[in-house]
Amino acid sequence: QVQMVESGGGLVQAGGSLRLSCAASGRTFSSYFMGWFRQAPGKAREFVAGISWSGGRTYYADSVKGRFTISRDNAKNTMYLQMNRLKPEDTGVYYCAAGNYTSSASHHYDYWGQGTQVTVSS
């Protein structure tokens, strides 16, 4: 089992940057495929980015490709999401998640953080 806490959210102007962190507890962090999801008010939770167990493979939603970068440091039990050139439509609660499959589907993830709010003003 793994427990996760996100941090780094906040209010930023369009075009700005934020770096989210997801700190995980437990010694099995490296055995999980990790992902970032987000949920805007009134909308379904959507996949943002995913990263393989070793960090060698990364996956992105088309809407963030070229602007966001996912990474992980297994020695620190931490995953990151560097978000550049932010847009108002990036606003939402961002969640980190851990699962056993390479997947963009939320139901394939077993463990979730509590979320961190990202607000991008125009």
C-alpha positions in Angstrom: 0.0 0.0 0.0 1.2 3.5 -0.7 -0.1 6.9 0.6 0.5 10.1 -1.3 0.4 13.8 -0.7 0.5 16.4 -3.4 1.9 19.9 -3.1 2.9 22.8 -5.3 -0.5 24.0 -6.5 -1.5 27.7 -6.5 -2.7 30.6 -8.5 -0.7 31.6 -11.5 -1.3 33.8 -14.6 -1.7 32.4 -18.0 1.7 31.7 -19.5 3.3 31.0 -16.1 4.7 27.8 -14.6 4.1 25.6 -11.6 5.8 22.4 -10.3 3.7 19.9 -8.5 5.1 17.2 -6.3 3.7 14.0 -5.1 5.4 12.5 -2.0 4.7 8.9 -1.3 5.1 6.8 1.8 6.1 3.2 1.9 9.0 1.3 0.4 7.1 0.1 -2.7 6.8 3.4 -4.6 9.1 2.1 -7.4 6.8 -0.8 -8.0 3.9 1.4 -9.2 3.1 3.0 -12.4 2.3 6.6 -11.5 0.0 9.1 -13.0 -1.3 12.7 -12.7 -5.0 13.4 -13.2 -7.0 16.6 -13.0 -10.6 17.5 -12.4 -12.2 20.9 -13.3 -15.4 22.0 -11.7 -18.4 20.2 -13.3 -16.2 18.0 -15.4 -15.0 14.4 -15.1 -11.5 13.5 -13.9 -9.1 13.3 -16.8 -5.7 11.8 -17.4 -2.8 14.3 -17.6 0.4 12.3 -17.6 1.8 8.9 -16.6 5.3 7.5 -16.0 6.6 4.0 -15.9 8.1 2.3 -12.9 11.7 3.2 -13.8 10.8 6.6 -15.3 12.0 5.5 -18.7 8.6 5.9 -20.4 6.3 8.8 -20.1 2.8 9.5 -21.5 0.8 12.7 -21.9 -2.6 13.8 -22.8 -2.7 15.7 -26.1 -3.8 18.8 -24.3 -0.6 19.1 -22.3 2.0 17.5 -24.6 4.9 19.9 -25.1 4.0 22.0 -22.1 4.0 19.5 -19.1 6.8 17.2 -18.0 6.3 14.2 -15.7 9.2 12.7 -13.8 9.9 10.6 -10.7 12.7 10.1 -8.2 12.3 6.6 -6.8 15.1 7.2 -4.2 13.0 10.1 -2.8 9.6 8.4 -3.3 8.5 11.5 -5.2 6.9 12.2 -8.5 6.8 15.6 -10.2 4.8 17.5 -12.8 6.5 20.5 -14.3 3.8 22.7 -15.9 4.8 25.4 -18.3 2.9 27.8 -20.5 -0.2 27.3 -18.4 -3.6 28.1 -19.8 -6.9 28.9 -18.0 -8.2 25.6 -19.2 -5.5 23.9 -17.1 -7.4 25.0 -14.0 -8.5 22.2 -11.7 -7.6 19.9 -8.8 -4.6 17.8 -9.7 -4.3 14.3 -8.2 -1.4 11.9 -8.2 -2.3 8.2 -8.5 -0.5 4.8 -8.3 -1.4 1.7 -10.1 -0.2 -1.6 -11.5 -0.9 -1.0 -15.1 0.3 1.4 -17.8 -3.0 3.2 -18.3 -4.7 6.5 -18.7 -7.9 5.2 -17.2 -8.6 6.2 -13.7 -10.2 2.9 -12.7 -6.8 1.2 -13.2 -5.3 3.2 -10.4 -5.5 1.9 -6.8 -4.2 4.7 -4.7 -4.9 8.4 -4.9 -3.6 11.6 -3.2 -6.0 14.2 -1.8 -5.4 16.7 -4.6 -3.9 20.1 -5.0 -5.7 23.1 -6.5 -4.2 24.8 -9.6 -5.8 28.0 -10.8 -4.7 29.8 -14.0 -6.0 33.3 -14.5 -6.4 34.9 -17.9 
